[in-house]
Amino acid sequence: MFDFLKDISILLFSIADEVEKKADEFKKEREEKFKDFEEKTKEKQEEFKQKAEEFKKNYENDFEKTKEKIEEFFSKLGIATKDDIKEIKDMISELNKKIDQILNK
């Protein structure tokens, strides 16, 4: 009976060693996969940032071109643009100031 318990104890210890080895291997594999995942994630983030910047630049360029074409079109039609209206408002403001100065003398 004692030999049987001794054999089982030895078997259990060897199994425990195997389980520990497998756990260490699993841990190493998991750490490697996590590092790979982090690297791929960083690469994708950089890729996304680059594409976002490229899209932003293209959008800004297209927006400016469109804005210029619309202003040119309005100018040809004789419709005042926002800048034209601001300039007129400034001129009116200046005229009002001059009128006030003349009336106050």
C-alpha positions in Angstrom: 0.0 0.0 0.0 2.8 2.3 0.9 4.4 1.7 -2.5 1.1 2.5 -4.2 0.9 5.9 -2.4 4.5 6.6 -3.1 3.9 5.9 -6.9 0.8 8.1 -6.9 2.7 10.9 -5.1 5.5 10.8 -7.6 3.0 10.7 -10.5 1.1 13.7 -9.0 4.3 15.7 -8.6 5.3 14.9 -12.2 1.9 15.9 -13.4 2.2 19.2 -11.4 5.5 19.9 -13.1 4.0 19.3 -16.5 1.1 21.5 -15.7 3.5 24.2 -14.5 5.5 23.9 -17.7 2.4 24.1 -19.9 1.2 27.2 -17.8 4.6 28.9 -18.4 4.4 28.1 -22.1 0.9 29.4 -22.3 1.9 32.6 -20.5 4.8 33.1 -22.9 2.6 32.6 -25.9 -0.1 34.9 -24.4 2.5 37.6 -23.8 3.9 37.3 -27.4 0.4 37.5 -28.8 -0.4 40.5 -26.7 2.8 42.2 -27.9 1.9 41.4 -31.5 -1.6 42.8 -30.9 -0.2 46.0 -29.4 2.2 46.4 -32.4 -0.6 45.8 -34.9 -2.8 48.2 -33.0 -0.2 50.9 -33.0 0.4 50.4 -36.7 -3.3 50.6 -37.5 -3.6 53.8 -35.4 -0.7 55.4 -37.3 -2.3 54.3 -40.6 -5.6 55.7 -39.6 -4.0 59.0 -38.5 -2.3 59.3 -41.8 -5.4 58.6 -43.8 -7.4 61.1 -41.6 -4.8 63.8 -42.3 -4.8 63.0 -46.0 -8.6 63.2 -46.0 -8.6 66.4 -44.1 -6.1 68.0 -46.5 -8.1 66.9 -49.5 -11.3 68.1 -47.9 -9.8 71.5 -47.1 -8.4 71.9 -50.6 -11.7 70.9 -52.2 -13.6 73.2 -49.8 -11.4 76.2 -50.7 -11.7 75.6 -54.4 -15.5 75.3 -54.1 -15.7 78.4 -52.0 -13.6 80.3 -54.6 -15.8 79.1 -57.4 -19.0 80.1 -55.6 -17.6 83.6 -54.8 -16.6 84.0 -58.4 -20.0 82.9 -59.6 -21.8 85.3 -57.3 -19.4 88.1 -58.4 -20.3 87.4 -62.0 -24.0 87.6 -61.1 -23.5 90.8 -59.2 -24.5 89.3 -55.9 -22.6 90.6 -52.9 -20.5 88.2 -51.0 -20.0 88.1 -47.2 -16.7 90.1 -47.6 -18.5 92.7 -49.8 -21.3 93.1 -47.2 -18.7 93.4 -44.4 -16.9 96.1 -46.4 -20.1 98.0 -46.9 -21.0 97.8 -43.2 -17.5 99.1 -42.3 -18.0 102.0 -44.8 -21.4 102.8 -43.3 -20.0 102.7 -39.9 -17.2 105.2 -40.9 -19.8 107.5 -42.6 -21.9 107.4 -39.4 -18.9 108.4 -37.3 -18.1 111.3 -39.7 -21.7 112.4 -39.7 -21.7 112.4 -35.9 -18.5 114.4 -35.8 -20.0 117.0 -38.2 -23.2 117.3 -36.2 -21.4 117.6 -32.9 -19.3 120.5 -34.0 
